[in-house]
Amino acid sequence: MASVAIQNVCKFYAGMAAVRDADLTVEQGEFVVLLGPSGCGKTTTLRMVAGFVQPSRGRILIGGEDVTRVAPRARNIGMVFQNYALFPNMSVAGNIAFGLRQKGASRAGTRARVAELLELIQMPGRGESLITTLSGGQQQRVALARALAVSPRVLLMDEPLGALDARLREAMQLELAAMQRRLGITTILVTHDQQEAMVLADRIVVMADGRIQQTGTPDQLYQHPSNRFVAEFVGFNNILAGRVGAVNAGRAQIVLRGGHRVWVPTRRQPQPGDSVKLAIRPQHVEISERQAGSGSSLSGQVEERRFLGNRVNYSVRLPLDEVVLAECPAERPPLAPGTTVSVSWPTERAHLFDTAGRALHGE
């Protein structure tokens, strides 16, 4: 039986759709991440699962039980908010024990459960500390422990790492993923951070404009985006305009602006003359000072070089003012702005989309 089922759920505010026809099943023990830009509907979806927002249409089931009209406190869910929402006038132990006391747990049982959770979050002996004395990472751990204290059926988290600095955030991602696997608790987390989603999720649900765009494992989304929005959101920074010149045996010849022709593998059969968009990740773009030759090779000029530690990003301006971003190892000899270069990529690394944004590329 699925742990959480969202069935044809919609939410309207003043006639405007925040969530449209959402269908999603989360299995027992699965870690699912709702990913998308601000305003895409991911937090509204999470809050409907929690019961803080009522759907305008559709059903939400937890453990097979229809909880669409059930109050949040009766759903047996744990919630971690972006700002943690801890009680500053209470100790660490008091915060963790709050839900247990609300449910009438015994004092002995509460003490034992708090001690167990302090061990779990690697804060033994800190039960009497005040919340105001804790670092951001420690407060995040306490918020997680409070949500887990009542042994919820589902753990919901809304941007739980958003307030942390970059280094601590990366460390907490690994810690959170390990803890979730150890506990085996069904988890749904909201984030706009693609890297965070890739690190944490068993499956990622990409949302935009209130709709689920694609659901899949991190590898599936990265390798086989179903539409242009997903492709751009998970790292296809280079989008080139073109039209189909010819189609032959699962490949399409694409005529780019300026007349250059490249071949791309296709899954759906485009028609000659169709307008398309060609997408390539920066790490798959190769640049060199040799003359552009045949295949997927273009001539351009280095416009900008950005050193990023273990890598260097180059912006290369092509004819007709299109710009391609290339990501290169930092140890290669630098290319100065103004240098004429050849730009190429492996044919199988290019992805193709029609004017509606649907994927045409091969799998």
C-alpha positions in Angstrom: 0.0 0.0 0.0 1.3 3.5 -0.9 2.2 5.7 2.0 0.9 8.9 0.4 -1.4 9.3 -2.6 -2.3 12.6 -4.2 -5.1 12.0 -6.6 -6.2 14.7 -9.2 -5.6 17.5 -6.7 -6.2 21.1 -7.6 -6.0 24.3 -5.5 -7.5 27.6 -6.7 -7.1 31.0 -5.1 -9.5 33.7 -6.4 -9.9 31.7 -9.6 -6.2 31.3 -10.1 -4.7 27.8 -10.0 -1.8 27.3 -7.6 -1.9 23.5 -8.2 -3.4 21.8 -11.2 -4.4 18.1 -11.5 -1.6 16.8 -9.3 -1.2 13.0 -9.3 1.6 11.5 -7.2 2.1 8.2 -5.3 4.8 8.0 -2.6 5.7 4.5 -1.5 6.4 3.5 2.1 9.9 4.6 3.2 10.5 6.6 0.0 12.2 10.0 0.0 10.5 12.2 -2.6 11.6 15.8 -3.3 9.2 18.4 -4.8 11.5 20.6 -6.9 10.7 23.8 -8.7 11.0 27.6 -8.8 9.2 30.0 -6.5 5.4 30.0 -7.2 5.4 26.6 -8.9 3.0 25.0 -6.4 5.4 22.7 -4.5 4.8 24.3 -1.1 1.0 24.4 -1.6 1.1 20.7 -2.5 3.1 19.9 0.7 0.7 22.0 2.8 -2.3 20.1 1.4 -0.7 16.8 2.4 -0.1 18.3 5.9 -3.7 19.5 6.1 -2.9 23.2 6.5 -4.5 23.9 3.0 -7.7 22.3 1.8 -7.7 21.1 -1.9 -10.3 22.7 -4.2 -10.7 19.3 -5.9 -9.2 15.8 -5.6 -8.2 13.5 -2.7 -5.2 12.9 -0.4 -4.7 9.5 1.1 -2.2 8.6 3.9 -1.7 4.9 4.5 -4.8 4.2 2.4 -7.0 6.5 4.5 -8.7 9.5 2.9 -7.5 12.4 5.0 -8.6 15.2 2.6 -10.9 16.7 5.2 -9.0 15.5 8.3 -7.4 18.1 10.6 -3.6 18.3 10.6 -3.3 17.1 14.2 -5.2 13.9 13.3 -3.1 12.9 10.3 -0.1 11.7 12.3 2.4 13.6 10.2 5.7 15.3 11.3 6.4 18.8 9.8 9.7 20.7 9.6 9.4 24.3 8.5 11.9 26.5 6.8 12.3 28.7 9.9 12.2 25.6 12.2 9.4 27.3 14.3 11.1 26.3 17.6 9.9 27.7 20.9 12.7 30.0 22.0 11.5 30.0 25.7 11.9 26.2 25.9 14.9 24.0 26.2 16.0 21.6 23.5 14.3 18.8 25.4 11.2 20.9 25.9 10.9 21.5 22.2 11.4 17.8 21.3 8.9 16.7 23.9 6.2 19.2 22.9 4.2 16.8 20.6 4.5 13.9 23.1 3.0 16.0 25.9 0.2 17.1 23.6 -0.6 13.5 23.0 -0.5 12.7 26.7 2.6 10.6 26.8 3.9 9.6 30.2 6.8 11.5 31.8 9.0 8.4 31.8 8.1 7.6 28.2 8.7 11.2 27.2 12.1 11.3 28.9 13.2 8.1 27.2 12.0 9.2 23.8 13.8 12.6 24.1 17.0 10.9 25.1 16.7 8.5 22.1 16.2 11.4 19.7 19.1 13.5 21.2 21.3 10.5 20.4 19.9 10.3 16.9 20.6 13.9 16.1 24.1 13.7 17.7 23.3 16.1 20.5 23.4 14.0 23.7 23.7 16.0 26.9 22.2 19.1 25.2 18.6 18.6 26.4 18.7 21.5 28.9 20.3 24.0 26.4 18.2 26.9 25.3 17.3 27.2 21.6 18.9 30.7 21.5 22.3 29.2 22.3 22.3 26.8 19.3 23.8 27.2 15.8 21.6 27.0 12.7 22.6 23.4 12.1 21.8 22.4 15.7 18.4 24.1 15.5 17.7 22.2 12.3 18.4 19.0 14.1 16.1 19.9 17.0 13.3 20.7 14.6 13.8 17.4 12.9 13.8 15.6 16.3 10.6 17.3 17.3 8.9 16.2 14.1 10.1 12.6 14.6 9.2 12.4 18.3 5.6 11.3 17.8 6.6 8.6 15.3 4.7 10.1 12.4 3.5 8.1 9.4 5.0 10.7 7.1 7.7 13.4 7.5 7.1 16.6 5.6 9.8 19.3 5.2 9.5 22.7 3.6 13.0 24.1 2.6 14.4 22.8 5.9 18.0 23.7 5.0 17.3 27.1 3.3 18.6 29.1 6.3 22.0 27.4 6.5 25.2 28.6 4.9 26.5 26.7 1.8 29.1 24.5 3.6 26.8 23.6 6.4 23.9 23.0 4.0 25.9 20.4 2.1 26.9 18.6 5.3 23.3 18.6 6.5 22.1 17.2 3.2 24.3 14.1 3.6 23.3 13.8 7.3 19.6 14.1 6.5 19.7 11.5 3.7 21.6 9.1 6.0 19.1 9.6 8.8 16.1 9.1 6.6 17.5 5.8 5.2 18.3 4.6 8.7 14.8 5.3 10.0 13.0 4.2 6.8 10.3 6.9 7.3 8.3 8.1 4.3 9.5 11.7 3.5 8.4 14.5 1.2 10.7 17.5 1.1 10.3 20.8 -0.8 13.2 22.7 -2.3 14.2 24.9 -5.2 17.8 23.7 -5.1 18.6 21.2 -7.8 21.7 19.8 -6.2 19.9 19.3 -2.9 17.2 17.3 -4.7 19.8 15.2 -6.4 21.6 14.4 -3.1 18.4 13.6 -1.1 15.8 12.1 -3.4 14.8 8.6 -4.3 12.5 10.3 -6.8 12.2 14.0 -7.8 9.0 15.7 -8.8 9.6 18.7 -10.9 6.9 21.3 -10.8 6.2 24.5 -12.8 3.0 26.7 -13.2 1.2 24.5 -10.7 1.7 21.3 -12.7 3.9 18.3 -12.3 6.3 18.4 -15.3 8.1 15.1 -14.7 8.6 12.5 -12.0 11.7 10.2 -11.9 14.9 9.3 -10.2 17.7 11.9 -10.2 19.4 9.9 -13.0 16.3 9.8 -15.1 15.6 13.5 -14.9 19.3 14.3 -15.6 19.7 12.0 -18.5 16.2 12.1 -20.0 14.3 15.3 -19.3 10.8 15.1 -20.7 10.5 18.7 -21.7 12.5 21.9 -22.2 11.5 23.3 -18.8 12.9 20.3 -17.0 16.0 20.3 -19.1 16.8 23.9 -18.3 16.0 23.5 -14.7 18.4 20.6 -14.2 21.4 22.1 -16.0 20.9 22.5 -19.8 22.2 26.1 -19.9 22.8 26.1 -23.7 19.7 26.3 -25.8 20.3 26.9 -29.5 17.5 27.7 -32.1 17.3 25.7 -35.3 15.1 23.8 -37.8 15.0 20.3 -39.0 16.9 19.8 -42.3 16.5 16.0 -42.7 15.6 12.9 -40.8 17.3 9.6 -41.2 17.3 6.3 -39.1 16.5 7.8 -35.7 18.6 10.9 -36.2 17.7 14.5 -37.3 19.9 17.0 -39.0 19.5 20.3 -37.4 20.3 23.6 -39.2 21.4 26.1 -36.7 21.3 29.9 -37.1 24.0 30.8 -39.5 23.5 27.6 -41.6 25.7 25.2 -39.6 24.4 21.6 -39.6 24.6 19.1 -36.8 23.1 15.6 -36.3 21.1 14.7 -33.1 19.5 11.4 -32.1 15.7 11.5 -31.8 13.0 9.5 -30.2 10.0 11.2 -31.8 10.1 11.7 -35.5 10.3 15.5 -36.3 9.4 16.7 -39.8 11.8 18.6 -42.1 11.3 22.3 -41.7 10.1 22.0 -38.1 11.5 24.7 -35.7 13.4 23.1 -32.7 15.6 23.9 -29.8 18.9 22.1 -29.3 20.1 21.8 -25.6 23.6 20.9 -24.4 25.0 20.9 -20.9 28.1 23.2 -20.3 30.2 20.2 -19.1 29.6 18.5 -22.5 30.8 21.5 -24.6 34.4 21.2 -25.7 36.4 24.3 -26.9 39.8 24.5 -28.5 41.9 26.9 -30.5 41.9 24.6 -33.6 39.8 25.4 -36.6 36.1 24.3 -36.5 35.7 21.2 -38.6 32.8 18.8 -39.5 30.2 17.4 -37.2 28.9 19.3 -34.2 31.6 21.9 -34.5 31.1 25.7 -34.6 33.4 28.7 -34.7 33.2 31.4 -31.9 35.1 33.8 -29.9 35.7 33.7 -26.1 33.8 36.5 -24.5 34.4 35.8 -20.8 36.4 33.5 -18.6 35.3 32.7 -15.0 37.6 30.8 -12.6 35.6 28.7 -10.2 38.3 26.7 -8.3 38.2 23.2 -9.8 36.7 24.4 -13.1 36.6 27.3 -15.5 33.5 28.5 -17.3 33.9 30.1 -20.7 31.2 32.2 -22.5 31.7 31.8 -26.2 29.9 34.1 -28.6 28.8 32.4 -31.9 27.9 34.1 -35.1 24.5 35.8 -35.0 25.0 36.7 -31.3 24.2 33.3 -29.7 26.3 32.5 -26.6 27.4 29.0 -25.5 28.6 28.3 -22.0 31.5 25.7 -21.7 32.7 24.2 -18.4 36.3 23.1 -18.5 38.8 21.6 -16.0 40.8 24.4 -14.2 44.2 22.8 -15.1 43.9 23.3 -18.9 45.8 26.2 -20.3 43.6 29.4 -20.1 42.0 30.9 -23.1 41.9 34.7 -23.1 38.8 36.8 -24.0 38.9 37.5 -27.7 40.4 34.1 -28.7 38.8 32.4 -31.7 37.9 28.9 -30.8 36.2 25.8 -32.1 33.1 24.7 -30.1 31.8 21.1 -30.3 30.0 18.4 -28.3 29.4 14.6 -28.5 26.4 14.0 -30.7 24.7 11.8 -28.2 24.9 14.5 -25.5 22.6 16.9 -27.4 18.9 16.9 -26.6 16.2 18.2 -28.9 12.8 19.9 -28.1 9.9 21.0 -30.3 8.3 24.4 -30.2 5.9 23.2 -27.5 8.9 22.2 -25.3 8.4 18.4 -25.7 11.4 16.2 -25.9 12.4 14.8 -29.3 15.7 13.3 -28.2 16.7 9.7 -28.1 17.0 7.7 -24.8 
